[in-house]
Amino acid sequence: MKQKGIVLIIVLFCSVLSIGLKPVDGSKKSKAYSGGHFETILPDIYLFKDICNVFVLRSGSSALLIDAGSGKISDYLKEIGIDKIEWVLHTHYHRDQCIGSPKLRKSGAQIAIGKSEAPLLNRAEATAPFKIPDSFLLNGEFPNWGRRMSPFQSPGIDRELVNGEEFNWNQYKITVINTPGHTKGSISYLVEADGKRLCFTGDLIMKGGHIRDLYSMQWVYLQNPGINASIASLQIINELKPDILLPSHNGIIDDPPNEIKLLDNRLKRVKESFTKKRAGRWNWSGFVQVSEHVIQDCGSTSQIIISNSGEALLFDCGKEFSRERLQEAKTKFGITRIAVIIPSHWHYDHVDGITAIAEAEGAKTWAWEGLAEYLEHPENFPTTCWTGKRIKVDRILKEGEEFEWGGNSFKVYHHPVHTEQQMGLYANVDGLGLYMIADGIGYSKKGNIRCSIHCYNGISLVSGMIKTAQSLYDANPYICLPAHSNVFAVAANDKQEFLDWSIKTTDAIRSLLTPPHQELGYDPYWASFYPARVHIQPGGEIEISLRLKNYSGKIISGKCRLKGYGDIIFKKAIVQYILNPGEIKDFPVIVKSKKTAGKGIHIVTADIEYGNNVFAELPQAYVQIDE
């Protein structure tokens, strides 16, 4: 997929995580420590800034760590008089917390994490070649493999921690606190030292009263359970009256009450926007005749427009719209054949039936320009709910395009609230203005048009809700036809109210996410590999691209380090990039497999320096090595 007006400069650099000073021996007394790689928080408690904040509790020449980061900390511990890491206590399972744990465990450290997330660090199958299925499921989760940000290499677990238990290590009494929010099983640690109450909070809260990202909090499809959980967890932390909060990213929080209050208010503002429940279906199996020539199939996601000749245009065609179901529709409504199929977006429940119906009926498939590649080459993209089956597109529809079919007029709209590649289709049929909206928006039980979001579908704050509301406003329909709920009429003030709500809700989400790059906490695919799946032979090589997005109004530059899990090597593993404001750019990467590479899936990922942060192993591509 080509992008317009995009410039990228690529040069080599020494290392994305390199640090200029060499480790030197230091006194075992914290008061003698000065400079180097560690920041002193309290006597014998330190911060090491890595791909996440790694916190050190020192006892003599031994250490206990809160999270592991890349594991690079082990190279510098002598600066603070430490010879041995005895324990690593994880706040949650994400890669940026755990990448270094296998290395540290091999050196003698023991690993602990909350009980509910222990299986994610103790998976026997987390070695290459991987056994990743052909389809992605909801919530960024893979069947039989764990969640999207699970570490590619499992360190194993020595102890599972439960809420309220006291973890005693030398002079430290560490209280385990369940604090779900960023992940369902996140935990925090409360420690009293030097007359201060310290709370290590993982990614529950960021300095300034923000969250790191929204997508990690969406454990349930089209819902935001992490918001409610975070509100409850923050209340628990606040009641403990900590003096200092120590998050996994960005700065230390030395005014917990005020920052907790800030985040609590922001979370509640977003929660309020999404508490309007959608009206459901009253008929889950039958056909509903909306007008003489318009049929909604409540047993699938399909909408049917019938011409006077009996030919039909089908909007969306999941596998539930089978040849048998089509025959039933033909019998009931006098349909002679399906002539055109137009999918709204690439989710399997909207496209899985296209090939069978198209072949049986001789139908042509038309698709919006932003959707076509997702249908014809789904392997290029690492997204949720896709089928993996290629679908031939016969005609490309442009945004804003108007066309006539079957004596009816149509107009194509961009409708990106559910996926960035989704379209809406306006039709004037039987004297009615109809808007086929598929997924993402519906009529709430309180009588308002509302939308649900799921970040792992690939959506953007820049377009998303506001663009969708603007499209609805411009289409100005009398009736909307959603895919998963009943048709609803659009009242005179509904369009403006929905647009106002979309602007307010977008602003609420933006204020919740950490500035200045809030989009990175909303779009999990701001860094991705293209294509996402490739095949090579042992000893072979292939070119793929690392695709980066710059949503900001400023030039962004940074460094990337490519990494492979399995029998993967790179021709040039270290690159530097520059992105102009608002631009998306692909830059080439040569991926090679070892001659001895085993058959199966091997993984390509990257640590990406972006602004003042490093996003560890965020993008991922799958290299299928064939015999």
C-alpha positions in Angstrom: 0.0 0.0 0.0 1.6 3.2 -1.1 1.5 6.4 1.0 1.7 9.9 -0.6 4.2 12.6 0.2 6.2 10.7 2.7 9.9 11.0 3.3 12.1 8.8 5.4 15.9 8.9 6.0 17.5 5.7 7.2 21.0 5.5 8.7 22.7 3.0 10.9 23.2 3.6 14.6 25.2 1.8 17.2 22.5 0.6 19.6 18.9 1.6 20.5 19.7 0.9 24.1 23.4 1.8 24.3 24.5 3.8 27.3 27.8 5.7 27.1 29.3 5.2 30.6 31.2 2.0 31.5 30.2 0.3 34.8 32.6 0.9 37.7 32.8 -0.6 41.1 30.9 1.4 43.7 30.6 1.4 47.4 28.1 -0.9 49.0 26.7 2.0 50.9 24.1 3.9 48.9 25.2 7.3 50.2 28.5 6.8 48.3 26.7 6.3 45.0 26.7 9.3 42.6 26.0 9.5 38.9 26.2 6.5 36.6 23.2 4.6 35.5 21.1 4.7 38.6 18.9 7.3 40.2 18.7 7.1 44.0 15.1 7.2 45.3 15.8 6.4 48.9 18.9 4.9 50.6 19.2 1.4 49.1 16.3 1.9 46.6 17.2 2.9 43.0 15.7 3.5 39.6 17.3 2.1 36.5 15.8 3.5 33.3 15.5 0.9 30.6 12.7 -0.1 28.3 10.7 0.2 31.4 11.6 1.6 34.8 13.4 -1.1 36.7 13.4 -0.5 40.5 16.1 -2.0 42.7 15.8 -2.8 46.4 19.2 -3.4 47.8 20.2 -5.5 50.8 23.9 -5.8 51.3 25.4 -7.0 48.0 22.1 -8.5 46.9 19.1 -7.1 45.0 15.4 -7.6 44.5 14.1 -6.0 41.3 10.6 -4.7 40.5 10.3 -5.7 36.8 13.2 -6.7 34.6 13.1 -4.5 31.5 15.7 -5.7 28.9 17.9 -7.3 31.6 20.7 -4.8 30.8 20.6 -3.8 34.5 22.8 -6.8 35.3 25.7 -5.1 33.4 25.7 -2.1 35.8 24.8 -3.4 39.3 28.4 -3.1 40.6 28.0 0.6 40.4 25.8 0.3 43.5 27.7 -2.5 45.1 25.4 -5.4 44.1 26.8 -8.8 43.1 23.6 -10.8 42.8 20.0 -10.4 41.9 17.9 -12.8 44.1 14.4 -11.9 43.0 12.5 -10.2 40.2 8.9 -9.3 41.1 6.8 -8.5 38.0 3.9 -6.0 38.0 2.4 -7.6 34.9 3.3 -9.9 32.0 4.0 -7.4 29.1 7.2 -7.8 27.2 8.7 -4.5 28.2 8.6 -5.7 31.8 9.8 -9.2 31.2 12.1 -9.4 28.2 15.2 -9.6 30.5 13.7 -12.2 32.9 15.1 -15.3 31.1 18.6 -13.8 31.2 18.3 -12.9 34.9 16.8 -16.3 35.8 19.7 -18.1 34.1 22.0 -16.0 36.3 20.3 -17.2 39.5 17.4 -14.8 40.0 14.0 -16.2 40.9 10.9 -14.8 39.2 7.5 -14.0 40.7 4.3 -12.5 39.3 0.6 -12.4 40.2 -1.1 -15.8 40.1 -3.5 -15.0 37.3 -0.8 -14.0 34.9 1.7 -16.7 35.9 0.7 -18.9 33.0 1.7 -16.2 30.5 5.3 -16.4 31.8 5.4 -20.1 32.1 4.3 -21.3 28.6 6.2 -24.3 27.4 5.3 -23.5 23.8 7.0 -20.1 23.9 10.0 -21.2 21.8 10.6 -21.1 18.1 9.3 -22.4 15.8 6.0 -21.1 17.1 2.6 -22.6 16.6 0.5 -19.6 15.8 -2.8 -20.2 14.2 -4.0 -18.8 10.9 -6.5 -16.4 12.4 -6.4 -13.7 15.0 -9.1 -13.5 17.7 -10.6 -10.7 19.7 -8.8 -8.4 22.1 -5.4 -9.0 20.6 -5.5 -12.6 21.8 -4.2 -15.7 20.1 -5.9 -19.1 20.7 -3.7 -21.4 22.7 -0.9 -18.9 22.7 -1.6 -16.1 25.1 -2.2 -12.4 24.6 -0.5 -10.1 22.1 2.1 -8.6 24.4 3.1 -11.9 26.1 6.8 -12.4 26.0 8.1 -14.5 23.1 10.5 -16.3 25.4 9.0 -17.4 28.7 11.3 -17.1 31.7 9.3 -19.6 33.9 8.0 -18.8 37.3 9.3 -19.6 40.8 6.5 -18.1 42.8 2.9 -17.0 42.2 1.7 -14.0 44.2 -1.8 -13.5 45.6 -3.5 -10.4 46.8 -2.7 -9.3 50.4 0.2 -11.6 50.9 3.4 -10.3 52.4 6.6 -11.1 50.5 9.5 -10.9 52.9 13.0 -10.5 51.6 15.7 -9.6 54.1 14.8 -6.3 55.7 11.9 -5.6 53.3 8.3 -6.4 53.8 6.5 -6.2 50.5 2.7 -6.2 50.4 1.1 -7.6 47.2 -1.9 -5.6 46.0 -4.2 -6.7 43.1 -4.5 -3.6 40.9 -6.2 -4.7 37.7 -6.5 -2.0 35.1 -3.7 -1.9 32.6 -4.0 -5.7 32.5 -6.6 -7.9 34.1 -4.0 -9.5 36.4 -1.8 -6.5 37.2 -0.4 -6.2 40.7 1.3 -3.4 42.7 3.8 -3.6 45.6 3.7 -1.6 48.8 7.0 -1.2 50.6 7.9 0.9 53.7 11.5 2.2 53.7 13.3 5.1 55.4 10.0 6.3 56.9 8.3 6.4 53.5 5.5 4.3 52.0 6.4 3.5 48.4 4.0 1.9 45.9 5.3 0.3 42.7 2.3 0.5 40.5 3.3 -0.9 37.1 1.3 0.7 34.3 -1.7 1.6 36.4 -0.9 5.3 36.4 1.6 7.5 34.6 3.0 10.8 35.8 0.5 13.6 35.2 -2.5 11.5 35.9 -2.6 9.6 32.6 -2.6 6.0 31.3 0.0 4.4 29.0 -2.5 3.0 26.5 -6.2 2.2 26.1 -5.9 -1.1 24.1 -4.4 -3.1 27.0 -7.4 -2.3 29.1 -9.9 -3.7 26.6 -10.1 -7.3 27.8 -13.7 -7.7 26.5 -14.5 -7.0 22.9 -16.1 -3.6 22.4 -16.0 -2.9 26.1 -13.5 -1.2 28.4 -13.4 -3.2 31.6 -9.9 -1.9 32.4 -11.4 1.6 33.0 -13.7 0.4 35.8 -10.9 -1.8 37.2 -8.5 1.1 37.2 -10.9 3.4 39.1 -11.3 0.7 41.8 -7.5 0.0 41.9 -6.7 3.7 42.2 -9.1 3.9 45.2 -7.3 1.0 46.9 -3.9 2.6 46.3 -5.1 6.0 47.6 -6.5 4.5 50.8 -3.0 3.0 51.5 -1.7 6.6 51.6 1.6 6.1 49.8 4.1 8.9 49.8 5.6 8.0 46.4 4.2 6.1 43.4 6.8 4.4 41.2 5.3 3.7 37.7 6.8 1.4 35.1 7.2 4.3 32.6 8.1 8.0 32.7 8.6 9.9 36.0 8.1 9.1 39.7 4.9 10.5 41.2 5.6 12.4 44.5 2.1 13.8 44.9 0.0 10.6 44.8 -3.4 12.1 46.0 -3.5 14.8 43.4 -2.4 12.6 40.5 -4.7 9.8 41.5 -7.6 12.3 41.6 -6.6 13.6 38.1 -6.6 10.1 36.6 -9.8 9.1 38.4 -11.6 12.1 37.0 -10.3 11.4 33.5 -11.2 7.7 33.7 -14.7 8.6 34.9 -15.2 11.0 32.1 -14.4 8.3 29.5 -16.5 5.8 31.4 -19.5 8.1 31.3 -19.2 8.4 27.5 -19.4 4.7 27.0 -22.0 3.7 29.5 -24.9 4.1 27.0 -26.0 0.6 26.2 -26.9 -0.2 22.6 -30.4 -1.4 21.9 -30.3 -5.1 20.9 -32.1 -7.2 18.3 -35.6 -8.4 18.8 -35.2 -10.9 16.0 -32.0 -13.0 15.7 -33.0 -15.4 13.0 -35.5 -14.0 10.5 -35.6 -11.5 7.6 -37.0 -8.1 8.2 -38.5 -6.3 5.3 -37.6 -2.6 5.9 -39.3 -1.5 2.7 -40.5 -3.1 -0.5 -36.9 -3.5 -1.9 -34.8 -3.5 1.3 -34.3 -6.5 3.5 -32.3 -6.8 6.7 -31.2 -10.3 7.5 -31.2 -10.6 11.3 -29.6 -14.0 11.2 -26.4 -12.6 9.6 -24.8 -9.3 9.1 -26.2 -8.8 5.6 -28.5 -6.1 4.1 -30.2 -6.8 0.8 -31.2 -4.2 -1.8 -33.5 -5.8 -4.5 -33.9 -4.2 -8.0 -37.1 -4.3 -9.9 -35.6 -7.0 -12.1 -35.0 -9.3 -9.1 -31.3 -8.9 -9.0 -29.9 -8.0 -5.6 -27.0 -6.0 -4.1 -25.7 -7.6 -0.9 -24.1 -5.4 1.7 -21.8 -7.7 3.8 -21.7 -11.5 3.5 -20.5 -13.5 6.4 -20.6 -17.3 6.4 -24.0 -17.2 8.1 -25.4 -15.9 4.8 -25.1 -19.3 3.3 -26.4 -20.6 -0.1 -29.3 -22.2 1.9 -30.1 -18.9 3.5 -29.9 -17.1 0.2 -32.4 -19.7 -1.3 -34.8 -18.8 1.6 -34.5 -15.1 0.7 -35.1 -15.8 -3.0 -38.2 -17.7 -2.2 -39.6 -15.1 0.2 -38.7 -11.9 -1.7 -38.5 -12.9 -5.4 -34.7 -12.5 -5.7 -33.4 -14.0 -8.9 -29.7 -13.7 -8.2 -27.0 -11.8 -6.2 -25.3 -9.5 -8.7 -23.1 -7.4 -6.4 -21.5 -7.9 -3.0 -20.1 -4.9 -1.1 -18.3 -5.7 2.2 -18.2 -3.0 4.8 -14.9 -4.1 6.4 -12.7 -7.1 6.7 -14.0 -8.9 9.8 -14.8 -12.5 9.1 -18.5 -12.2 10.0 -18.8 -9.7 7.2 -16.7 -11.4 4.5 -16.4 -15.2 5.0 -19.4 -16.0 2.8 -18.4 -13.8 -0.1 -16.4 -16.4 -2.2 -19.1 -19.1 -2.0 -22.0 -16.7 -2.9 -20.0 -14.9 -5.6 -19.1 -18.2 -7.3 -22.6 -19.6 -7.0 -24.3 -16.5 -8.2 -21.7 -15.0 -10.6 -21.6 -11.9 -8.4 -19.0 -9.2 -8.5 -17.3 -7.9 -5.4 -17.0 -4.2 -5.0 -14.9 -2.7 -2.2 -13.9 0.7 -0.8 -10.4 1.7 -1.8 -9.0 1.5 1.7 -10.4 -2.0 2.2 -9.4 -3.7 -1.0 -5.9 -4.9 0.0 -7.2 -6.2 3.3 -9.5 -8.5 1.3 -7.1 -9.5 -1.4 -4.0 -9.9 0.8 -5.1 -10.3 4.4 -1.8 -11.8 5.3 -0.3 -8.3 5.0 -1.9 -7.1 8.2 -1.7 -8.1 11.9 -5.3 -7.4 12.9 -8.2 -9.0 14.8 -11.1 -11.0 13.5 -9.8 -11.7 10.0 -10.4 -14.8 8.0 -7.0 -15.2 6.3 -8.9 -16.0 3.1 -8.2 -14.0 0.0 -11.2 -12.4 -1.7 -11.0 -11.0 -5.3 -12.1 -7.4 -5.7 -13.7 -6.6 -9.0 -14.3 -2.9 -8.6 -12.8 -0.2 -6.4 -15.1 2.3 -4.8 -13.8 5.8 -3.9 -14.7 7.8 -0.9 -17.5 10.1 -1.8 -18.2 8.2 -5.0 -21.8 8.2 -6.2 -23.2 5.4 -8.4 -26.4 4.0 -9.8 -27.4 0.4 -9.6 -30.7 -1.3 -10.1 -32.5 2.0 -10.5 -31.3 3.2 -7.1 -28.6 5.8 -6.2 -25.8 5.1 -3.8 -22.9 7.1 -2.2 -19.8 5.7 -0.5 -18.6 7.1 2.9 -15.6 6.4 5.1 -16.9 5.1 8.4 -13.8 4.3 10.5 -15.1 4.0 14.0 -14.9 0.1 14.1 -11.9 -0.3 11.8 -10.0 2.3 9.9 -10.8 0.5 6.7 -14.6 0.5 7.2 -17.1 2.1 4.8 -20.7 3.1 5.1 -23.1 3.0 2.1 -25.9 5.4 1.6 -28.8 4.3 -0.6 -31.9 6.0 -1.8 -34.4 3.1 -2.3 -38.2 3.2 -2.3 -38.1 6.9 -1.6 -36.2 6.4 1.7 -32.7 7.6 2.6 -31.0 4.5 4.0 -27.5 4.3 5.5 -25.9 0.9 5.9 -23.5 1.3 8.7 -22.4 -2.2 9.6 -20.5 -2.2 12.9 -19.5 0.3 15.5 -22.5 2.6 15.9 -26.1 1.9 17.0 -29.0 3.3 18.8 -28.7 3.3 22.6 -31.4 2.3 25.0 -31.6 6.0 26.1 -32.4 7.1 22.5 -29.0 8.4 21.3 -26.7 7.3 18.5 -23.5 6.0 20.1 -20.5 3.9 19.1 -18.3 1.2 20.7 -14.6 1.1 20.1 -12.0 -1.6 20.1 -8.4 -0.4 19.6 -7.1 -3.8 18.4 -9.3 -3.5 15.3 -7.0 -0.7 14.2 -8.7 2.7 14.7 -7.5 6.2 15.1 -8.3 9.2 17.3 -7.5 11.5 14.3 -10.4 10.0 12.3 -12.4 7.4 14.2 -15.5 8.6 15.9 -15.5 12.2 14.6 -15.1 11.2 11.0 -17.9 8.6 11.4 -20.2 11.1 12.9 -19.4 13.6 10.1 -20.2 10.9 7.5 -23.5 10.2 9.1 -24.2 13.9 9.2 -23.4 14.3 5.5 -25.4 11.2 4.5 -28.5 12.6 6.4 -30.4 9.3 6.3 -33.9 8.6 7.4 -33.1 5.0 8.5 -29.8 3.4 9.6 -29.2 -0.3 9.1 -26.6 -1.7 11.5 -25.2 -5.3 11.2 -25.8 -6.5 14.7 -28.9 -4.6 15.9 -32.3 -3.5 14.5 -32.8 -0.7 12.0 -33.4 2.7 13.6 -34.8 6.0 12.4 -32.6 9.1 12.6 -34.4 12.0 14.3 -33.8 15.6 13.3 -31.4 16.3 16.2 -29.7 12.9 16.3 -26.9 13.7 13.9 -25.7 16.9 15.6 -26.0 15.3 19.1 -23.9 12.3 17.9 -21.3 14.6 16.4 -21.1 16.6 19.6 -20.7 13.4 21.6 -18.0 12.2 19.3 -16.0 15.4 19.7 -16.4 15.3 23.5 -15.5 11.6 23.8 -12.5 11.9 21.6 -11.3 14.8 23.7 -11.9 12.8 26.9 -9.8 9.9 25.5 -7.1 12.2 24.4 -6.8 13.8 27.9 -6.6 10.3 29.4 -3.7 9.2 27.3 -0.1 10.3 28.0 1.0 13.4 26.0 2.5 14.4 23.6 1.8 11.2 21.5 -1.6 10.1 22.6 -2.3 8.3 19.4 0.4 5.7 20.3 -1.8 4.7 23.2 -4.9 4.3 21.0 -3.5 2.7 17.8 -1.6 -0.5 18.6 -0.5 -0.7 15.0 1.3 2.7 14.8 4.4 0.5 14.3 3.9 -2.6 12.3 5.6 -4.9 9.8 4.3 -5.0 6.2 3.6 -7.7 5.2 2.8 -9.3 8.5 3.3 -12.8 7.3 5.8 -14.1 4.8 7.2 -17.5 3.6 10.9 -18.3 3.0 13.0 -21.4 2.7 15.8 -22.3 5.1 18.8 -20.1 4.2 16.6 -17.8 2.2 15.9 -14.1 2.6 13.0 -11.7 1.9 12.4 -8.0 2.1 9.6 -6.7 4.4 9.0 -3.2 5.7 8.7 -1.6 9.1 5.8 0.8 8.8 5.8 3.8 11.2 3.1 6.4 11.7 3.6 10.0 12.9 0.3 11.4 14.1 1.9 14.5 15.5 2.4 17.9 14.0 6.2 17.7 14.5 9.1 15.9 12.9 9.8 12.6 14.8 13.1 10.9 14.7 14.4 7.9 16.4 16.2 4.6 16.3 15.0 1.0 15.9 16.7 -2.3 16.6 15.3 -5.3 14.8 15.1 -8.6 16.7 14.2 -12.1 15.8 12.9 -15.1 17.8 13.9 -18.3 16.2 16.3 -18.9 13.3 16.1 -15.3 12.0 18.9 -12.9 11.3 19.0 -9.4 9.7 21.2 -7.9 7.0 21.1 -4.6 8.8 19.5 -4.8 12.3 20.0 -1.2 13.4 18.3 1.8 11.6 17.5 5.4 12.3 14.4 7.1 10.9 12.9 10.5 10.4 9.2 11.0 9.9 7.6 14.3 8.8 4.4 15.5 10.5 1.4 13.4 9.9 3.2 10.9 7.7 3.3 7.2 7.4 6.4 5.5 6.0 7.6 2.0 5.1 11.3 1.3 5.2 12.9 -1.9 4.0 14.3 -4.7 6.2 16.0 -7.8 4.8 15.0 -10.8 6.9 17.2 -13.9 6.5 16.7 -17.4 7.8 19.5 -19.7 8.9 20.3 -22.6 6.7 19.5 -24.9 9.7 16.2 -23.1 10.4 13.4 -25.4 11.6 10.1 -25.6 9.8 7.4 -23.4 11.3 6.7 -19.8 12.4 9.6 -17.6 13.5 9.0 -14.0 14.8 10.4 -10.7 13.8 10.0 -7.7 16.1 11.7 -4.4 17.0 12.5 -2.1 19.8 11.5 1.4 18.7 12.8 4.7 20.1 10.1 7.2 19.7 10.4 10.6 21.3 11.7 10.1 24.8 10.4 6.5 25.0 11.5 3.1 23.8 8.6 0.8 22.8 10.0 -2.7 23.3 9.0 -5.5 20.9 5.8 -3.8 19.9 5.4 -4.7 16.2 5.6 -8.3 15.1 5.8 -10.2 11.9 5.6 -13.9 11.3 8.1 -15.7 9.1 6.9 -19.1 7.9 9.9 -21.2 7.1 9.0 -24.0 4.7 10.8 -27.2 4.0 
